[in-house]
């Protein structure tokens, strides 16, 4: 069951390449533009960061840093991709609903969070594709030696 969840999917070569590009692109964008900033300015932001669940500003920021920096690294490498996509779906859903108040446009609009959310939902359903660490760990080797996900 776990192997099937993490299996990279059974896609065409072009779909595998597209998933690779999307994973690396969105992973680096989230890591460099959002996670890195929060990590570097953790002390400054920890007192005022939104605390939607009442766990404390610092704890909320730490969870966001974990998702946006560390889980983005997993997405880039295609390691535990579907789990990472779920973590980032939760992170982006919280941002879109609690911080942006489900508003797409305007000064506090959440269009970017909503777009990130869409990409992570695609990764959750499609998987990381063949060009991923998940392929090496969870794909099933075929008789020709290449790896393919286990079919059931």
N, CA and C of each residue as an Amber inpcrd file, in Angstrom:
protein
   456
   0.8220000  -1.1940000   0.0000000   0.0000000   0.0000000   0.0000000
   0.8670000   1.2580000   0.0000000   1.8820000   1.3120000   0.8710000
   2.7460000   2.4860000   0.9410000   3.5460000   2.6270000  -0.3390000
   4.0770000   1.5200000  -0.8480000   4.8300000   1.5800000  -2.1000000
   3.9630000   2.1090000  -3.2320000   2.7140000   1.6890000  -3.2680000
   1.8040000   2.1450000  -4.3180000   1.5310000   3.6440000  -4.1900000
   1.4150000   4.1240000  -2.9520000   1.1770000   5.5510000  -2.7370000
   2.3470000   6.3870000  -3.2380000   3.5730000   5.9120000  -3.0220000
   4.7460000   6.6850000  -3.4110000   5.2400000   6.3720000  -4.8220000
   4.6560000   5.3740000  -5.4790000   5.0680000   5.0320000  -6.8390000
   4.9100000   6.2440000  -7.7500000   5.8120000   6.4010000  -8.7030000
   5.8230000   7.6080000  -9.5230000   4.7200000   7.7080000 -10.5690000
   3.9660000   6.6820000 -10.7900000   2.9020000   6.7250000 -11.8020000
   3.3560000   6.0790000 -13.0950000   2.4110000   5.8320000 -13.9560000
   2.6880000   5.1950000 -15.2370000   2.3390000   6.1940000 -16.3350000
   3.2970000   7.0380000 -16.6810000   3.0510000   8.1460000 -17.5970000
   3.8640000   7.9820000 -18.8770000   3.4820000   8.7480000 -19.8810000
   4.2570000   8.8040000 -21.1100000   5.5710000   9.5320000 -20.8440000
   6.5030000   9.4240000 -21.7700000   7.8000000  10.0930000 -21.6180000
   7.6230000  11.6040000 -21.5230000   6.7350000  12.1680000 -22.3310000
   6.5340000  13.6150000 -22.2790000   5.8740000  14.0400000 -20.9720000
   4.9510000  13.2380000 -20.4570000   4.3240000  13.5530000 -19.1660000
   5.3460000  13.4510000 -18.0400000   6.2210000  12.4380000 -18.0920000
   7.2770000  12.3140000 -17.0830000   8.1990000  13.5250000 -17.1080000
   8.5480000  13.9740000 -18.2980000   9.4150000  15.1530000 -18.4080000
   8.6890000  16.3990000 -17.8970000   7.4090000  16.5380000 -18.2440000
   6.6270000  17.6930000 -17.7790000   6.5120000  17.6980000 -16.2570000
   6.2980000  16.5400000 -15.6490000   6.2310000  16.4560000 -14.1890000
   7.5730000  16.8220000 -13.5610000   8.6550000  16.3860000 -14.1830000
   9.9910000  16.7390000 -13.7010000  10.1910000  18.2540000 -13.7250000
   9.8780000  18.8730000 -14.8620000  10.0350000  20.3280000 -14.9940000
   9.1540000  21.0550000 -13.9830000   7.9070000  20.6360000 -13.8550000
   6.9800000  21.2920000 -12.9300000   7.4720000  21.1530000 -11.4870000
   7.9080000  19.9570000 -11.1110000   8.3920000  19.6990000  -9.7510000
   9.5910000  20.5750000  -9.4100000  10.5670000  20.5860000 -10.2950000
  11.7940000  21.3440000 -10.0410000  11.4950000  22.8460000 -10.0460000
  10.6990000  23.2830000 -11.0020000  10.3720000  24.7040000 -11.1260000
   9.6390000  25.2030000  -9.8790000   8.5470000  24.5390000  -9.5240000
   7.7310000  24.9950000  -8.3910000   8.4810000  24.7910000  -7.0790000
   9.2820000  23.7310000  -7.0090000  10.0570000  23.4810000  -5.7980000
  11.0770000  24.5810000  -5.5390000  11.8350000  24.9430000  -6.5670000
  12.8210000  26.0110000  -6.4050000  12.1520000  27.3560000  -6.1490000
  11.0530000  27.6130000  -6.8410000  10.3620000  28.8810000  -6.6330000
   9.8760000  29.0020000  -5.1920000   9.2410000  27.9630000  -4.6780000
   8.7450000  28.0080000  -3.3000000   9.9160000  28.1150000  -2.3210000
  10.9400000  27.3130000  -2.5370000  12.0850000  27.3040000  -1.6330000
  12.7980000  28.6530000  -1.6260000  13.1210000  29.1810000  -2.7970000
  13.9270000  30.3970000  -2.8740000  13.1440000  31.6720000  -2.5740000
  11.8970000  31.7510000  -3.0260000  11.1330000  32.9880000  -2.8720000
  10.3290000  33.0600000  -1.5800000  10.0430000  31.9240000  -0.9730000
   9.2020000  31.9340000   0.2220000   9.8860000  31.2740000   1.4170000
  10.3340000  30.0370000   1.2580000  10.9400000  29.3130000   2.3710000
  12.2410000  29.9210000   2.8500000  13.1150000  30.2820000   1.9210000
  14.4190000  30.8580000   2.2800000  14.2360000  32.1810000   3.0250000
  13.3190000  33.0010000   2.5510000  13.0610000  34.2870000   3.2090000
  12.5710000  34.0820000   4.6430000  11.6370000  33.1570000   4.8140000
  11.1100000  32.8970000   6.1600000  12.1930000  32.3050000   7.0640000
  13.0430000  31.4670000   6.5050000  14.1240000  30.8700000   7.2860000
  15.1430000  31.9330000   7.7080000  15.5260000  32.7940000   6.7720000
  16.5190000  33.8400000   7.0620000  16.0090000  34.8790000   8.0510000
  14.7200000  35.1820000   7.9860000  14.1530000  36.2410000   8.8280000
  13.2780000  35.6650000   9.9430000  13.5710000  34.4310000  10.3410000
  12.7410000  33.7500000  11.3260000  12.5760000  34.5660000  12.6080000
  13.6660000  35.0790000  13.1400000  13.5970000  35.8310000  14.4020000
  12.7440000  37.0850000  14.2680000  12.8640000  37.7830000  13.1490000
  12.0850000  39.0030000  12.9320000  10.5950000  38.7030000  12.7910000
  10.2660000  37.6310000  12.0710000   8.8650000  37.3320000  11.7480000
   8.1430000  36.5320000  12.8290000   8.8850000  35.8710000  13.7010000
   8.2490000  34.9220000  14.6140000   7.2670000  35.5590000  15.5930000
   7.4160000  36.8380000  15.8850000   6.4980000  37.4880000  16.8340000
   5.1820000  37.9130000  16.1840000   5.2000000  38.1000000  14.8580000
   4.0080000  38.6400000  14.1880000   3.4390000  37.7230000  13.1150000
   4.0410000  36.5660000  12.9110000   3.5570000  35.6650000  11.8600000
   2.1270000  35.2160000  12.1930000   1.2620000  35.1090000  11.1820000
  -0.1160000  34.6650000  11.4490000  -0.1480000  33.3370000  12.2120000
  -1.0730000  33.2530000  13.1500000  -1.2180000  32.0750000  14.0050000
  -2.6670000  31.5740000  13.9150000  -3.0330000  30.9540000  12.7930000
  -4.4440000  30.6000000  12.5780000  -4.9780000  29.5060000  13.5030000
  -4.1160000  28.6990000  14.0920000  -4.5730000  27.5810000  14.9160000
  -4.2960000  27.7810000  16.4040000  -3.7770000  28.9420000  16.7750000
  -3.5210000  29.2350000  18.1730000  -2.3850000  28.4420000  18.7850000
  -1.4160000  28.0310000  17.9940000  -0.2790000  27.2600000  18.5080000
   0.9270000  28.1540000  18.7930000   0.7910000  29.4320000  18.4920000
   1.8750000  30.3850000  18.6850000   2.4320000  30.8440000  17.3480000
   2.8680000  32.1170000  17.3360000   3.3850000  32.6920000  16.0850000
   4.6460000  31.9640000  15.6180000   5.5430000  31.6820000  16.5520000
   6.7920000  31.0020000  16.2030000   6.5610000  29.5900000  15.6910000
   5.6460000  28.8620000  16.3290000   5.3480000  27.4930000  15.8870000
   4.6900000  27.5010000  14.5100000   3.8060000  28.4570000  14.2780000
   3.1580000  28.5670000  12.9620000   4.1890000  28.8830000  11.8810000
   5.1140000  29.7730000  12.2030000   6.1800000  30.1050000  11.2540000
   7.0780000  28.8940000  11.0220000   7.3920000  28.1550000  12.0630000
   8.2390000  26.9650000  11.9260000   7.5840000  25.9370000  11.0040000
   6.2810000  25.7330000  11.1500000   5.5760000  24.8040000  10.2560000
   5.6160000  25.2920000   8.8180000   5.4660000  26.5930000   8.6310000
   5.5240000  27.1570000   7.2840000   6.9200000  27.0030000   6.6850000
   7.9560000  27.2520000   7.4800000   9.3330000  27.0710000   7.0140000
   9.5840000  25.6110000   6.6650000   9.1230000  24.7100000   7.5170000
   9.2820000  23.2830000   7.2340000   8.6780000  22.9480000   5.8760000
   7.4580000  23.4040000   5.6250000   6.7870000  23.0970000   4.3600000
   7.4770000  23.7790000   3.1870000   7.6860000  25.0700000   3.2950000
   8.1410000  25.8580000   2.1480000   9.6210000  25.6920000   1.8410000
  10.4230000  25.3480000   2.8210000  11.8510000  25.1530000   2.5640000
  12.2020000  23.6690000   2.4720000  11.9960000  22.9490000   3.5520000
  12.4680000  21.5640000   3.6140000  11.6370000  20.6160000   2.7350000
  10.3240000  20.7520000   2.7540000   9.4940000  19.8790000   1.9130000
   9.6740000  20.2320000   0.4370000   9.9500000  21.5030000   0.1420000
  10.2430000  21.8790000  -1.2490000  11.4780000  21.1630000  -1.7720000
  12.4650000  20.9400000  -0.9040000  13.6360000  20.1530000  -1.3130000
  13.2250000  18.7360000  -1.7130000  12.3240000  18.1360000  -0.9430000
  11.8340000  16.7990000  -1.2930000  11.1280000  16.8220000  -2.6460000
  10.3330000  17.8420000  -2.8920000   9.6070000  17.9690000  -4.1680000
  10.6040000  18.0870000  -5.3170000  11.6420000  18.8950000  -5.1470000
  12.6490000  19.0740000  -6.1990000  13.2810000  17.7330000  -6.5760000
  13.6520000  16.9470000  -5.5930000  14.2930000  15.6610000  -5.8580000
  13.3020000  14.5570000  -6.2080000  12.0260000  14.8120000  -5.9870000
  11.0370000  13.7690000  -6.2460000  11.1130000  12.6740000  -5.2040000
  11.3440000  13.0560000  -3.9570000  11.4490000  12.1050000  -2.8500000
  10.2320000  12.2800000  -1.9440000   9.4700000  11.2090000  -1.7670000
   8.2310000  11.2540000  -0.9790000   7.3160000  12.3600000  -1.5120000
   7.2280000  12.4280000  -2.8140000   6.5730000  13.5430000  -3.4990000
   5.1100000  13.7010000  -3.1230000   4.3670000  12.6230000  -3.1130000
   2.9430000  12.7510000  -2.7970000   2.7360000  13.1980000  -1.3460000
   3.5420000  12.6950000  -0.4220000   3.4630000  13.1520000   0.9640000
   3.8060000  14.6460000   1.0270000   4.8820000  15.0370000   0.3470000
   5.2820000  16.4390000   0.3200000   4.2120000  17.3240000  -0.2940000
   3.5710000  16.8360000  -1.3380000   2.4840000  17.6020000  -1.9590000
   1.3480000  17.8030000  -0.9590000   1.0410000  16.7650000  -0.1700000
  -0.0210000  16.9140000   0.8390000   0.3520000  17.9610000   1.8900000
   1.6020000  17.9480000   2.3280000   2.0580000  18.9450000   3.3060000
   1.9110000  20.3480000   2.7330000   2.3250000  20.5280000   1.4860000
   2.2440000  21.8460000   0.8630000   0.8120000  22.2250000   0.5010000
  -0.0400000  21.2620000   0.2390000  -1.4690000  21.5460000   0.0310000
  -2.0650000  22.1170000   1.3170000  -1.7330000  21.5080000   2.4360000
  -2.2220000  22.0190000   3.7210000  -1.6900000  23.4240000   3.9560000
  -0.3880000  23.6240000   3.7280000   0.2320000  24.9330000   3.9350000
  -0.4230000  26.0080000   3.0600000  -0.6080000  25.7130000   1.7820000
  -1.1970000  26.6950000   0.8660000  -2.6860000  26.8950000   1.1390000
  -3.3720000  25.8600000   1.5680000  -4.7940000  26.0090000   1.9230000
  -4.9530000  26.9200000   3.1290000  -4.1070000  26.7240000   4.1250000
  -4.1490000  27.5850000   5.3080000  -3.8450000  29.0290000   4.9140000
  -2.8290000  29.2230000   4.0870000  -2.4890000  30.5780000   3.6420000
  -3.6480000  31.2070000   2.8700000  -4.2170000  30.4570000   1.9500000
  -5.2930000  31.0020000   1.1100000  -6.5420000  31.3120000   1.9290000
  -6.9000000  30.4310000   2.8380000  -8.1440000  30.5950000   3.5990000
  -7.9760000  31.5800000   4.7540000  -6.9170000  31.4340000   5.5480000
  -6.8180000  32.2570000   6.7600000  -6.1280000  33.5950000   6.5340000
  -5.0900000  33.6230000   5.7240000  -4.3560000  34.8690000   5.5050000
  -5.0160000  35.7070000   4.4090000  -5.3660000  35.0550000   3.2990000
  -5.9290000  35.7790000   2.1490000  -7.4520000  35.7990000   2.1410000
  -8.0580000  35.1370000   3.0990000  -9.5230000  35.1380000   3.2710000
 -10.2720000  34.7160000   2.0100000  -9.7150000  33.7780000   1.2630000
 -10.2860000  33.2110000   0.0360000 -10.5610000  34.3100000  -1.0080000
  -9.7110000  35.3250000  -1.0140000  -9.8020000  36.4180000  -1.9860000
  -8.6510000  36.2560000  -2.9680000  -8.9680000  36.2350000  -4.2540000
  -7.9360000  36.0180000  -5.2600000  -7.1920000  37.2960000  -5.6410000
  -7.8900000  38.4200000  -5.7260000  -7.2690000  39.6490000  -6.2240000
  -7.3010000  40.7470000  -5.1710000  -6.5830000  41.8120000  -5.4490000
  -6.5510000  42.9460000  -4.5330000  -5.2760000  42.9810000  -3.7320000
  -5.1870000  43.9520000  -2.8000000  -3.9490000  44.1470000  -2.0480000
  -3.5280000  42.9330000  -1.2120000  -4.4600000  42.1860000  -0.6650000
  -4.1310000  40.9960000   0.1280000  -4.6110000  39.7270000  -0.5910000
  -4.6890000  39.8010000  -1.9100000  -5.1960000  38.6800000  -2.6940000
  -4.2950000  37.4560000  -2.6150000  -4.9070000  36.3060000  -2.7300000
  -4.1800000  35.0510000  -2.5970000  -4.0250000  34.2850000  -3.8860000
  -3.9780000  34.9890000  -5.0050000  -3.8640000  34.3070000  -6.2950000
  -2.6380000  33.3990000  -6.3420000  -1.5090000  33.8660000  -5.8370000
  -0.2900000  33.0640000  -5.8800000  -0.4260000  31.8090000  -5.0210000
  -0.9720000  31.9380000  -3.8250000  -1.1910000  30.7640000  -2.9700000
  -2.1280000  29.7800000  -3.6580000  -3.1350000  30.2900000  -4.3400000
  -4.0990000  29.4450000  -5.0430000  -3.4440000  28.7020000  -6.2080000
  -2.5460000  29.3680000  -6.9130000  -1.8220000  28.7170000  -8.0180000
  -0.8670000  27.6470000  -7.4960000  -0.1450000  27.9570000  -6.4270000
   0.7080000  26.9430000  -5.8060000  -0.1280000  25.7400000  -5.3930000
  -1.2660000  26.0040000  -4.7990000  -2.1710000  24.9380000  -4.3580000
  -2.5390000  24.0310000  -5.5280000  -2.8440000  24.6150000  -6.6730000
  -3.2050000  23.8330000  -7.8580000  -2.0620000  22.9110000  -8.2910000
  -0.8410000  23.4260000  -8.2880000   0.3030000  22.6060000  -8.7090000
   0.5120000  21.4410000  -7.7470000   0.3750000  21.6910000  -6.4580000
   0.5660000  20.6150000  -5.4840000  -0.5450000  19.5720000  -5.5680000
  -1.7510000  19.9800000  -5.9020000  -2.8370000  19.0100000  -6.1100000
  -2.5200000  18.1400000  -7.3250000  -1.9960000  18.7350000  -8.3870000
  -1.5980000  17.9580000  -9.5700000  -0.5230000  16.9510000  -9.1920000
   0.4800000  17.3700000  -8.4290000   1.5440000  16.4460000  -8.0130000
   1.0190000  15.3330000  -7.1220000   0.0430000  15.6460000  -6.2800000
  -0.5490000  14.6140000  -5.4340000  -1.1920000  13.5230000  -6.2850000
  -1.9450000  13.9140000  -7.2930000  -2.6410000  12.9340000  -8.1310000
  -1.7360000  12.2790000  -9.1660000  -0.8470000  13.0480000  -9.7920000
  -0.0220000  12.5190000 -10.8850000   1.2440000  11.8370000 -10.3920000
   1.7210000  12.2170000  -9.2150000   2.9800000  11.6830000  -8.7230000
   4.1550000  12.4430000  -9.3130000   5.3620000  12.0330000  -8.9750000
   6.5560000  12.7690000  -9.3760000   7.0280000  12.4920000 -10.7970000
   6.5570000  11.4080000 -11.3820000   7.0560000  11.0110000 -12.6900000
   8.2990000  10.1430000 -12.5700000   8.7580000   9.6770000 -13.7100000
   9.8660000   8.7260000 -13.7850000  11.2030000   9.3220000 -13.3330000
  11.4000000  10.6150000 -13.5560000  12.6830000  11.2510000 -13.2370000
  12.6670000  11.7440000 -11.7940000  12.6890000  10.7940000 -10.8670000
  12.5540000  11.1300000  -9.4470000  13.2320000  10.0690000  -8.5900000
  13.5370000  10.4390000  -7.3660000  14.0580000   9.4730000  -6.4010000
  12.9690000   8.4460000  -6.0750000  11.7080000   8.8830000  -6.0640000
  10.6070000   7.9430000  -5.8230000  10.6170000   6.8010000  -6.8390000
  10.9990000   7.0870000  -8.0780000  11.0820000   6.0360000  -9.0990000
  12.1120000   4.9900000  -8.6890000  13.2440000   5.4480000  -8.1940000
  14.3090000   4.5330000  -7.7830000  13.8710000   3.7100000  -6.5720000
  13.2350000   4.3670000  -5.6090000  12.8690000   3.6900000  -4.3690000
  11.5990000   2.8510000  -4.4580000  10.6130000   3.3410000  -5.2090000
   9.2920000   2.7160000  -5.1760000   8.8080000   2.1790000  -6.5160000
   9.5350000   2.4550000  -7.6050000   9.1660000   1.9090000  -8.9030000
   9.5640000   0.4500000  -8.9830000   8.8550000  -0.3100000  -9.7840000
   9.1370000  -1.7420000  -9.9150000  10.0500000  -1.9610000 -11.1110000
  11.1970000  -2.6100000 -10.9120000  12.0750000  -2.9050000 -12.0520000
  11.3830000  -3.8460000 -13.0330000  11.5850000  -3.5840000 -14.2960000
  11.0500000  -4.4710000 -15.3350000  12.1490000  -5.4180000 -15.7820000
  11.8340000  -6.3510000 -16.6530000  12.8150000  -7.3330000 -17.1030000
  13.9560000  -6.6830000 -17.8820000  13.7130000  -5.4990000 -18.4780000
  14.7710000  -4.8220000 -19.2220000  15.6820000  -4.0200000 -18.3070000
  15.3700000  -3.9840000 -17.0110000  16.2150000  -3.2800000 -16.0660000
  15.7360000  -1.8770000 -15.7500000  14.8380000  -1.3300000 -16.5660000
  14.3150000   0.0030000 -16.2420000  13.2300000  -0.1340000 -15.1960000
  12.9470000   0.9480000 -14.5240000  11.9580000   0.8940000 -13.4480000
  10.5930000   1.3840000 -13.9260000   9.5850000   0.6730000 -13.5420000
   8.1990000   1.0570000 -13.7930000   7.4330000   0.8430000 -12.5080000
   6.4060000   1.6470000 -12.2660000   5.6390000   1.4490000 -11.0450000
   4.9210000   0.1140000 -11.0360000   4.7070000  -0.3870000  -9.8550000
   4.0180000  -1.6560000  -9.6640000   2.5530000  -1.5040000 -10.0520000
   2.0570000  -2.4120000 -10.9130000   0.6500000  -2.3940000 -11.3140000
  -0.1010000  -3.4060000 -10.4910000  -1.3520000  -3.0860000 -10.2200000
  -2.1800000  -4.0220000  -9.4740000  -3.5020000  -4.2070000 -10.1370000
